[in-house]
């Protein structure tokens, strides 16, 4: 089981809790236009009830070790600045996803979150042989993160469904193996 808090740099990744609903809604609302380009769940703006259900489902999944959803908090301000998730993909692979509030991009937060979740996958999930990060090829900001963390470009997903306005229909697959 992963811990409830993963500290990394100037951030703390805290497991999703229903009590975070107000802060989460404010962060999504602030960033909705940018999030909608890449995240199908952000277009249209999700309702508070939908996010409440997401947080409840995330809590249950965390408690049952099915997936691990976190929100990113700045340590110096206490502000909720994004979200990240680690979830299994098959028996030996885990996948990471992340987003950062629009007014906090280019500060290394997504990189820090992905680094923390990569380390957690290998530290707490002994069955995981590799971690994967996927993104649309048009999302250059997201694609810059995996190589900074030692991930290798492992392939492309061509002719993917175009699920948002920003999607090109082609994706990148980045992987990192468990350290020897």
C-alpha positions in Angstrom: 0.0 0.0 0.0 1.3 3.5 -0.9 1.5 6.1 1.9 -1.1 8.8 2.1 1.5 11.5 1.5 4.5 11.5 -0.9 6.7 14.6 -0.3 8.8 15.8 -3.3 10.6 19.1 -3.6 8.3 22.0 -2.7 5.2 19.7 -3.1 3.3 17.2 -1.2 1.3 14.6 -3.1 -1.7 13.9 -0.8 -4.1 11.1 -1.5 -7.5 12.3 -2.8 -10.1 12.9 -0.1 -13.7 14.1 -0.5 -12.9 17.0 1.8 -10.7 18.5 -1.0 -13.7 19.0 -3.2 -13.8 22.8 -3.0 -10.1 23.3 -3.6 -10.2 20.8 -6.5 -13.2 22.5 -8.1 -11.4 25.9 -7.9 -8.2 24.5 -9.4 -10.2 22.8 -12.3 -12.2 25.9 -12.9 -9.1 28.1 -13.1 -7.5 25.6 -15.6 -10.5 24.2 -17.4 -9.8 25.8 -20.8 -6.2 24.3 -20.8 -7.2 21.0 -19.2 -10.0 20.5 -21.8 -7.4 20.4 -24.6 -5.9 17.2 -23.1 -8.2 15.7 -20.5 -11.6 14.3 -21.7 -13.0 14.6 -18.1 -12.5 18.4 -18.2 -14.7 19.1 -21.3 -17.2 20.3 -20.4 -16.4 21.6 -16.9 -17.1 18.8 -14.5 -19.8 19.3 -11.9 -19.2 19.3 -8.2 -21.2 16.1 -8.0 -19.1 14.4 -10.6 -15.9 15.5 -8.8 -17.3 14.4 -5.5 -18.0 10.9 -7.0 -14.4 10.9 -8.5 -13.0 11.7 -5.0 -15.1 9.0 -3.4 -14.1 6.4 -6.0 -10.4 7.5 -5.6 -10.6 7.0 -1.9 -12.1 3.5 -2.3 -9.5 2.5 -5.0 -6.7 3.8 -2.7 -8.0 1.8 0.3 -8.3 -1.4 -1.8 -4.9 -0.9 -3.6 -6.6 -0.7 -7.0 -5.1 2.7 -7.9 -3.6 5.6 -6.1 -5.0 9.1 -6.8 -3.2 12.2 -5.4 -3.6 15.9 -5.4 -0.5 18.2 -5.5 -0.2 20.8 -2.8 2.5 23.5 -2.7 4.2 23.3 0.7 4.9 27.1 1.0 1.3 28.2 0.1 -0.8 25.2 0.9 -2.5 25.6 -2.4 -3.9 22.7 -4.4 -2.0 22.9 -7.7 -2.8 19.7 -9.6 -3.4 16.0 -9.6 -1.6 12.8 -10.3 -2.5 9.1 -10.4 -0.7 5.8 -10.4 -2.7 2.9 -11.6 -2.0 -0.7 -12.7 -2.0 -1.7 -16.3 -1.9 -5.5 -16.4 0.0 -7.5 -13.8 3.5 -6.0 -14.2 3.0 -2.5 -15.4 1.8 0.7 -13.7 0.9 3.9 -15.5 1.1 7.5 -14.4 -1.0 10.5 -15.3 -0.8 14.1 -14.2 -2.1 17.6 -14.6 -1.0 21.0 -13.2 -3.1 24.1 -12.5 -2.6 26.6 -15.4 -1.1 29.4 -13.2 1.5 26.9 -11.8 2.9 25.4 -15.0 6.6 25.5 -15.9 7.6 25.1 -12.3 8.5 21.5 -12.5 5.5 20.3 -10.6 4.4 17.6 -13.1 8.0 16.4 -13.3 8.2 16.2 -9.5 4.8 14.4 -9.2 5.8 11.9 -11.9 9.2 11.3 -10.2 7.5 10.7 -6.9 4.9 8.3 -8.4 7.7 6.4 -10.3 9.7 6.0 -7.2 6.6 4.9 -5.2 5.6 2.3 -7.8 9.0 0.6 -7.5 9.2 1.1 -3.7 5.7 -0.1 -2.8 4.6 -2.3 -5.6 7.0 -5.2 -5.9 5.1 -6.8 -8.8 5.7 -3.7 -11.0 8.4 -4.3 -13.6 7.9 -1.1 -15.5 6.1 2.3 -15.3 4.5 3.9 -18.3 3.5 7.5 -19.2 1.4 8.1 -22.2 0.3 11.3 -23.9 -0.8 12.7 -27.2 2.0 13.7 -29.5 0.6 17.3 -29.7 1.1 17.8 -25.9 4.7 18.9 -26.0 4.8 20.1 -22.4 3.8 16.7 -21.1 6.1 14.9 -23.5 9.1 16.8 -22.1 8.7 15.2 -18.7 9.5 11.5 -19.1 13.0 11.9 -20.6 13.9 14.1 -17.6 13.2 11.2 -15.4 15.0 8.5 -17.4 12.1 7.2 -19.3 12.7 5.9 -22.8 10.4 6.5 -25.8 9.1 3.0 -26.3 6.6 3.5 -29.1 3.7 5.3 -30.7 0.0 4.8 -30.6 -1.1 5.7 -34.0 -4.7 6.4 -35.0 -5.9 6.8 -31.4 -9.4 8.2 -30.8 -9.4 12.0 -30.8 -11.1 12.6 -27.5 -10.3 16.4 -27.0 -9.7 19.5 -29.0 -5.9 19.2 -28.5 -5.5 15.6 -29.5 -3.7 14.8 -32.7 -4.8 11.1 -32.7 -1.3 9.9 -32.2 0.3 9.2 -28.9 3.7 8.6 -27.3 4.5 5.7 -25.0 7.3 6.3 -22.5 8.6 3.5 -20.2 11.1 3.0 -17.4 12.1 -0.4 -16.1 12.4 -1.3 -12.4 16.0 -0.4 -11.4 18.3 -3.4 -11.1 
